Amino acid sequence: MTFTTWARAPWLGRLSVEGFAPAPAGATVMAVWSELPKWFPRIELSEVAVLPDHVHGLVELREHHDDSASLGDVVRVWKAVAAHRIHPQLPEFKWTDGYWDRIVRTESEFETVRAYVSENVARHLLKLKVPP
């Protein structure tokens, strides 16, 4: 999944020679991400990459007897809780509406997507011509 900040504002942090340095909003986004399995036992978090103006995340939805949440339910809660926690320090923070998602059907494709997400910061550093 991919989520972007409103108008691609770099509220989540900055890229530098050292890599990605999360702003308080970026740290909040990562913290809320890690809490998702407590609220939705059917999801398993795989990878997340937070960049200044967007987030890539990879989750697995599994069958669970007490949890029938959809991916949309998970995203709605994650974006709402993150925004709620960010607003006291950054009142102008806003996500764009919606998100981009993709169903991964094979283990090979899953590994390709996992690599893409985990290497995302390094790719952005190369685009900026900042050595990783």
KEDOLO-290449 format. One record per residue (C-alpha): y, z, x; residue in one letter. Coordinates in steps of 0.2 Angstrom, whole numbers, plus 5000, padded with zeros to 4 digits. Example, Ala and Ser with C-alpha at 12.3 -4.5 7.8 and 13.67 -1.06 7.14 Angstrom:
{atom {4978,5039,5062},"A"};
{atom {4995,5036,5068},"S"};
// end
This chain:
{atom {5000,5000,5000},"M"};
{atom {5018,4997,5005},"T"};
{atom {5033,5007,4999},"F"};
{atom {5051,5003,5004},"T"};
{atom {5067,5013,5003},"T"};
{atom {5081,5007,4992},"W"};
{atom {5091,4993,5000},"A"};
{atom {5079,4996,5015},"R"};
{atom {5090,5010,5020},"A"};
{atom {5083,5018,5037},"P"};
{atom {5082,5036,5029},"W"};
{atom {5065,5040,5035},"L"};
{atom {5068,5040,5054},"G"};
{atom {5072,5029,5069},"R"};
{atom {5063,5018,5082},"L"};
{atom {5066,5021,5100},"S"};
{atom {5058,5020,5117},"V"};
{atom {5048,5035,5113},"E"};
{atom {5041,5027,5096},"G"};
{atom {5045,5033,5079},"F"};
{atom {5056,5049,5077},"A"};
{atom {5055,5054,5059},"P"};
{atom {5071,5060,5051},"A"};
{atom {5069,5075,5039},"P"};
{atom {5065,5063,5025},"A"};
{atom {5052,5055,5035},"G"};
{atom {5044,5071,5039},"A"};
{atom {5044,5076,5020},"T"};
{atom {5036,5059,5016},"V"};
{atom {5022,5062,5028},"M"};
{atom {5020,5080,5022},"A"};
{atom {5018,5075,5004},"V"};
{atom {5006,5061,5009},"W"};
{atom {4995,5074,5017},"S"};
{atom {4995,5085,5001},"E"};
{atom {4989,5071,4990},"L"};
{atom {4970,5075,4990},"P"};
{atom {4974,5092,4984},"K"};
{atom {4981,5085,4968},"W"};
{atom {4969,5070,4967},"F"};
{atom {4952,5074,4973},"P"};
{atom {4946,5056,4971},"R"};
{atom {4957,5049,4985},"I"};
{atom {4953,5050,5003},"E"};
{atom {4968,5047,5015},"L"};
{atom {4964,5035,5029},"S"};
{atom {4980,5029,5038},"E"};
{atom {4999,5030,5035},"V"};
{atom {5013,5023,5045},"A"};
{atom {5031,5029,5042},"V"};
{atom {5045,5018,5048},"L"};
{atom {5064,5019,5046},"P"};
{atom {5064,5010,5029},"D"};
{atom {5046,5008,5023},"H"};
{atom {5029,5016,5023},"V"};
{atom {5011,5009,5024},"H"};
{atom {4997,5019,5018},"G"};
{atom {4978,5016,5016},"L"};
{atom {4968,5026,5004},"V"};
{atom {4951,5025,4997},"E"};
{atom {4948,5029,4978},"L"};
{atom {4931,5036,4975},"R"};
{atom {4922,5041,4959},"E"};
{atom {4925,5060,4955},"H"};
{atom {4919,5069,4940},"H"};
{atom {4936,5079,4938},"D"};
{atom {4948,5065,4943},"D"};
{atom {4951,5048,4935},"S"};
{atom {4968,5045,4942},"A"};
{atom {4973,5027,4945},"S"};
{atom {4981,5021,4961},"L"};
{atom {4997,5020,4950},"G"};
{atom {4996,5038,4946},"D"};
{atom {4994,5043,4964},"V"};
{atom {5009,5033,4969},"V"};
{atom {5020,5039,4955},"R"};
{atom {5017,5057,4960},"V"};
{atom {5019,5054,4978},"W"};
{atom {5035,5045,4977},"K"};
{atom {5042,5057,4964},"A"};
{atom {5037,5073,4974},"V"};
{atom {5044,5066,4990},"A"};
{atom {5060,5061,4982},"A"};
{atom {5062,5078,4974},"H"};
{atom {5060,5087,4990},"R"};
{atom {5071,5075,5000},"I"};
{atom {5086,5075,4987},"H"};
{atom {5093,5092,4992},"P"};
{atom {5096,5086,5009},"Q"};
{atom {5099,5068,5006},"L"};
{atom {5105,5066,4988},"P"};
{atom {5107,5047,4989},"E"};
{atom {5088,5044,4994},"F"};
{atom {5079,5033,4982},"K"};
{atom {5063,5022,4983},"W"};
{atom {5063,5004,4977},"T"};
{atom {5054,5002,4961},"D"};
{atom {5035,4998,4962},"G"};
{atom {5025,4996,4977},"Y"};
{atom {5014,4982,4985},"W"};
{atom {4995,4985,4985},"D"};
{atom {4979,4976,4990},"R"};
{atom {4961,4979,4986},"I"};
{atom {4950,4980,5001},"V"};
{atom {4933,4975,4997},"R"};
{atom {4923,4975,5013},"T"};
{atom {4921,4987,5028},"E"};
{atom {4927,4973,5040},"S"};
{atom {4943,4970,5030},"E"};
{atom {4945,4989,5029},"F"};
{atom {4945,4990,5048},"E"};
{atom {4957,4976,5049},"T"};
{atom {4969,4984,5037},"V"};
{atom {4967,5001,5046},"R"};
{atom {4971,4993,5062},"A"};
{atom {4986,4985,5055},"Y"};
{atom {4993,5001,5048},"V"};
{atom {4989,5012,5063},"S"};
{atom {4997,4999,5075},"E"};
{atom {5012,4996,5064},"N"};
{atom {5025,5006,5074},"V"};
{atom {5020,4998,5090},"A"};
{atom {5022,4981,5082},"R"};
{atom {5040,4985,5076},"H"};
{atom {5044,4991,5093},"L"};
{atom {5039,4975,5101},"L"};
{atom {5050,4966,5088},"K"};
{atom {5065,4976,5093},"L"};
{atom {5060,4973,5111},"K"};
{atom {5058,4991,5114},"V"};
{atom {5043,4995,5126},"P"};
{atom {5030,5006,5117},"P"};
// end
